[in-house]
């Protein structure tokens, strides 16, 4: 009996090695899109019981954010540390996109919902591999340095709330990537690190789509419940997001992804927009 999409997703989640995980992710993404062609046998979405936490390699050592060493990005060691952090984020993103498929297969959604998140998972897989290639070119590898232990917390907190998952992961965490990636590209441009620049520019371009998919399906669910998307977004982020939304924001790219300023500025640590004096 052929595997369902949620079974495929769970298999990716339970694969520990980063390169093996992303290879399987790309294989299953290709199988899904092949099945969506009219002349191919369709893959059922199905339902599954994914693990609360995905399988992880023995390295990197996972530390509390305050214990992860900080390095100056102007040095070679600092640039390696920055890329290592990006690789860690991208590997978690692969799992996050498969997890939303595996965990919420029981929620009735249009088939386009699965198309979007499979596409995101495939893109995040390529992102991880590109950044790993950059690290290896620089004489390092993913796992060589400690990494942030809290990356999966948003997934745990929203394990039973699809709208909460969409609000926090693509619309907050991935939107933050739109804010910070241009600065990272500048760091590597100053070092004339062509492979890293190319990888980060691809990531920056494709992350806009990931945020847009989050916004699209969040608005779809709000419409189905006849709820105001902005109000629901504020409620869910305040409930599930453990931190502050900190400016500066990339307002142009956020708008391109379907996130207008009145979604995130009210959550920005009670800070006024630029040019407005707080009384």
C-alpha positions as CSV (number, residue, x, y, z in Angstrom):
1,X,0.0,0.0,0.0
2,X,1.5,3.4,-1.0
3,X,2.6,5.8,1.7
4,X,0.4,8.7,2.5
5,X,1.7,12.3,2.6
6,X,1.5,12.4,6.4
7,X,3.4,9.1,6.6
8,X,6.1,10.6,4.4
9,X,6.2,13.7,6.5
10,X,6.6,11.6,9.7
11,X,9.4,9.7,8.1
12,X,11.3,12.9,7.4
13,X,10.7,14.0,11.0
14,X,12.1,10.8,12.4
15,X,15.3,10.9,10.3
16,X,18.1,12.3,12.5
17,X,21.1,13.1,10.1
18,X,20.7,16.5,8.5
19,X,21.8,15.5,5.0
20,X,19.8,12.3,5.1
21,X,16.7,14.3,6.3
22,X,17.0,16.8,3.5
23,X,17.6,14.1,0.8
24,X,14.4,12.3,2.0
25,X,12.5,15.6,2.1
26,X,13.4,16.4,-1.5
27,X,12.6,12.8,-2.6
28,X,9.1,12.9,-1.0
29,X,8.5,16.4,-2.3
30,X,9.2,15.2,-5.9
31,X,7.0,12.2,-5.4
32,X,4.1,14.4,-4.1
33,X,4.3,16.8,-7.1
34,X,4.6,13.9,-9.5
35,X,1.5,12.4,-8.0
36,X,-0.4,15.7,-8.5
37,X,-0.1,15.4,-12.3
38,X,-3.2,14.0,-13.9
39,X,-1.5,10.9,-15.3
40,X,0.0,9.8,-12.0
41,X,-1.3,7.8,-9.1
42,X,-2.4,10.2,-6.5
43,X,-0.9,10.2,-3.0
44,X,-3.5,10.4,-0.2
45,X,-2.9,13.0,2.5
46,X,-4.0,10.6,5.3
47,X,-3.4,11.2,9.0
48,X,-0.4,10.4,11.2
49,X,1.0,10.7,14.7
50,X,4.3,12.5,14.4
51,X,6.7,12.8,17.3
52,X,6.5,15.9,19.5
53,X,10.1,16.5,18.7
54,X,11.9,15.6,15.5
55,X,15.0,13.4,15.4
56,X,18.2,15.3,15.6
57,X,21.9,14.4,15.0
58,X,24.3,14.0,18.0
59,X,25.9,17.3,17.0
60,X,25.4,20.2,17.3
61,X,25.3,20.4,21.1
62,X,22.0,22.3,21.9
63,X,22.4,25.1,24.4
64,X,20.1,27.7,26.0
65,X,20.2,30.9,23.9
66,X,22.1,32.8,26.6
67,X,24.8,30.1,26.6
68,X,25.5,30.0,22.8
69,X,28.9,31.8,22.3
70,X,28.7,35.1,20.5
71,X,31.3,35.8,17.8
72,X,32.1,39.0,15.8
73,X,30.8,38.5,12.3
74,X,33.7,40.5,10.9
75,X,36.1,37.6,11.5
76,X,36.3,34.3,9.6
77,X,35.3,32.5,12.8
78,X,32.4,34.9,13.2
79,X,31.1,34.3,9.7
80,X,31.4,30.5,10.2
81,X,29.3,30.9,13.4
82,X,26.7,33.0,11.6
83,X,26.4,30.4,8.8
84,X,26.2,27.6,11.4
85,X,23.3,29.4,13.0
86,X,21.6,29.8,9.6
87,X,22.0,26.0,8.9
88,X,20.4,25.2,12.3
89,X,17.5,27.5,11.5
90,X,17.0,25.9,8.0
91,X,17.1,22.3,9.3
92,X,14.5,23.2,11.9
93,X,12.4,24.8,9.1
94,X,12.5,21.6,7.1
95,X,11.0,19.8,10.1
96,X,8.5,22.6,10.8
97,X,7.0,22.4,7.3
98,X,6.7,18.6,7.3
99,X,5.3,18.8,10.8
100,X,2.4,21.1,9.8
101,X,1.5,18.4,7.3
102,X,1.9,15.4,9.6
103,X,0.3,17.0,12.6
104,X,-2.7,18.7,11.1
105,X,-3.7,16.1,8.4
106,X,-7.0,15.7,10.3
107,X,-8.0,19.3,9.7
108,X,-10.0,19.6,6.4
109,X,-7.9,21.8,4.1
110,X,-7.8,22.4,0.3
111,X,-5.1,20.4,-1.5
112,X,-3.2,23.6,-2.2
113,X,-2.4,23.8,1.5
114,X,-0.3,20.6,1.1
115,X,1.2,21.8,-2.2
116,X,2.5,25.0,-0.5
117,X,4.0,23.4,2.6
118,X,5.6,20.5,0.6
119,X,7.2,23.2,-1.7
120,X,8.4,25.1,1.4
121,X,9.9,21.9,2.9
122,X,11.8,21.2,-0.4
123,X,13.1,24.8,-0.5
124,X,14.3,24.7,3.1
125,X,16.0,21.4,2.3
126,X,18.0,23.1,-0.4
127,X,18.7,26.0,1.8
128,X,20.2,23.7,4.5
129,X,22.3,21.9,1.9
130,X,23.6,25.2,0.4
131,X,24.6,26.6,3.8
132,X,26.3,23.3,4.7
133,X,28.2,23.5,1.4
134,X,29.4,27.0,2.5
135,X,30.5,25.8,5.9
136,X,32.4,22.9,4.3
137,X,34.1,25.3,1.9
138,X,35.3,27.3,4.9
139,X,36.7,24.2,6.6
140,X,33.8,23.7,9.0
141,X,30.5,21.7,9.0
142,X,27.1,21.7,10.6
143,X,27.5,20.3,14.1
144,X,30.9,21.8,14.7
145,X,29.5,24.5,17.0
146,X,26.8,24.6,19.6
147,X,23.3,25.7,18.5
148,X,20.1,27.2,19.9
149,X,18.1,24.7,21.9
150,X,14.8,26.6,21.7
151,X,14.2,26.4,18.0
152,X,11.4,23.8,18.3
153,X,9.5,25.5,21.1
154,X,7.0,27.3,18.8
155,X,6.1,23.9,17.3
156,X,5.5,22.3,20.7
157,X,3.4,25.2,21.9
158,X,1.2,25.1,18.8
159,X,1.0,21.3,18.4
160,X,-2.8,21.4,18.8
161,X,-3.6,24.8,17.1
162,X,-3.2,25.1,13.4
163,X,-4.0,28.8,13.4
164,X,-1.5,29.4,16.2
165,X,1.2,27.5,14.2
166,X,0.6,29.6,11.1
167,X,0.7,32.8,13.2
168,X,3.9,32.1,15.0
169,X,6.1,30.1,12.6
170,X,5.7,31.7,9.1
171,X,4.1,35.0,10.1
172,X,6.5,35.8,13.0
173,X,9.6,33.6,12.9
174,X,10.1,33.4,9.1
175,X,9.1,37.1,8.7
176,X,12.0,37.9,11.1
177,X,14.2,36.3,8.5
178,X,13.1,38.9,6.0
179,X,14.3,41.6,8.5
180,X,17.7,40.2,9.2
181,X,18.9,38.5,6.0
182,X,19.9,41.7,4.1
183,X,22.3,42.5,6.9
184,X,23.8,39.1,6.7
185,X,24.2,39.3,3.0
186,X,26.2,42.6,3.5
187,X,28.5,40.9,6.0
188,X,29.4,38.2,3.4
189,X,29.6,40.8,0.6
190,X,32.3,42.7,2.5
191,X,34.2,39.4,2.8
192,X,33.7,38.7,-0.9
193,X,32.3,35.2,0.1
194,X,30.5,34.5,-3.2
195,X,29.1,31.1,-2.3
196,X,27.5,32.4,0.9
197,X,26.2,35.5,-0.8
198,X,24.5,33.3,-3.4
199,X,23.0,31.0,-0.8
200,X,21.7,33.8,1.3
201,X,20.2,35.7,-1.6
202,X,18.3,32.5,-2.7
203,X,17.1,32.0,0.9
204,X,16.0,35.7,1.1
205,X,14.0,35.4,-2.1
206,X,12.3,32.2,-1.3
207,X,11.4,33.1,2.3
208,X,9.0,35.7,1.1
209,X,6.9,32.9,-0.4
210,X,7.0,31.0,2.9
211,X,5.7,34.0,4.8
212,X,3.1,34.5,2.1
213,X,1.8,31.0,2.4
214,X,1.5,31.4,6.2
215,X,-0.5,34.6,5.7
216,X,-2.7,33.1,2.9
217,X,-3.7,30.0,4.9
218,X,-4.1,32.0,8.2
219,X,-6.5,34.3,6.4
220,X,-8.3,31.3,4.8
221,X,-8.9,29.8,8.3
222,X,-10.0,33.2,9.7
223,X,-12.5,33.5,6.8
224,X,-13.8,30.1,7.5
225,X,-14.5,31.1,11.1
226,X,-15.7,34.6,10.1
227,X,-13.0,36.1,12.4
228,X,-11.0,39.2,12.0
229,X,-7.4,38.1,10.9
230,X,-5.6,41.0,12.6
231,X,-7.3,40.6,16.0
232,X,-6.8,36.8,15.9
233,X,-3.2,37.2,14.9
234,X,-2.5,39.5,17.8
235,X,-4.3,37.2,20.3
236,X,-2.4,34.1,19.1
237,X,1.1,35.7,19.0
238,X,0.6,37.1,22.5
239,X,-0.4,33.6,23.6
240,X,2.2,31.5,21.9
241,X,5.2,33.7,21.1
242,X,7.8,34.0,23.9
243,X,9.6,37.2,23.0
244,X,9.2,40.6,21.5
245,X,8.8,41.6,17.9
246,X,11.7,44.0,17.5
247,X,12.2,46.6,14.8
248,X,13.6,47.5,12.4
249,X,11.1,45.6,10.1
250,X,11.5,45.0,6.4
251,X,8.2,46.6,5.7
252,X,8.5,46.2,1.9
253,X,9.2,42.5,1.9
254,X,6.6,41.9,4.7
255,X,4.0,43.7,2.6
256,X,5.0,41.6,-0.4
257,X,4.3,38.5,1.7
258,X,0.9,39.8,2.8
259,X,1.8,41.2,6.2
260,X,0.7,44.8,6.6
261,X,2.3,47.0,9.4
262,X,-0.9,46.9,11.5
263,X,-0.3,43.2,12.1
264,X,3.1,43.5,13.7
265,X,3.7,47.0,14.9
266,X,1.2,46.7,17.8
267,X,3.2,43.7,19.0
268,X,6.6,45.4,18.7
269,X,7.4,45.6,22.4
270,X,5.1,48.6,22.7
271,X,7.5,50.7,20.5
272,X,6.2,53.4,18.2
273,X,6.8,53.3,14.4
274,X,9.8,55.2,13.1
275,X,9.3,59.0,13.2
276,X,6.6,58.9,15.9
277,X,7.6,60.3,19.3
278,X,6.3,58.1,22.1
279,X,4.6,60.3,24.8
